[in-house]
Amino acid sequence: MSQQGAALQSYNNELVKCIEDLCLKRDELNKQIRQEEEEKSKLQNDIRILTERLSRINENLARKMASKNEFDKTIAETEAAYMKILESSQTLLNVLRKEAGNLSKATESKNPAPKEN
């Protein structure tokens, strides 16, 4: 009977050791789970912060692009108006030169040059 008792004691010790090993593994796994849950929470917070930041940047970009488009439109309209002014100035200059030439011819024919003796 003592041999059976020793075997039973040996099995009991082994069983207790196995249970202790399982508890240690479970505790280590719980520690890893907590660490990963903390990391997950941190990452989710980072994602939320980055998403908000991205949204603000997108809004700023949209406003700036609209302003840039207004600048482009104003510049194009101003350049077109300026080109019309240049064309009108050139036309006016040509007309003025022609009229000045006509006036010069008219005054020369009315006032003949004095004859030298």
Helices and strands as residue ranges (DSSP letters): H 2-110
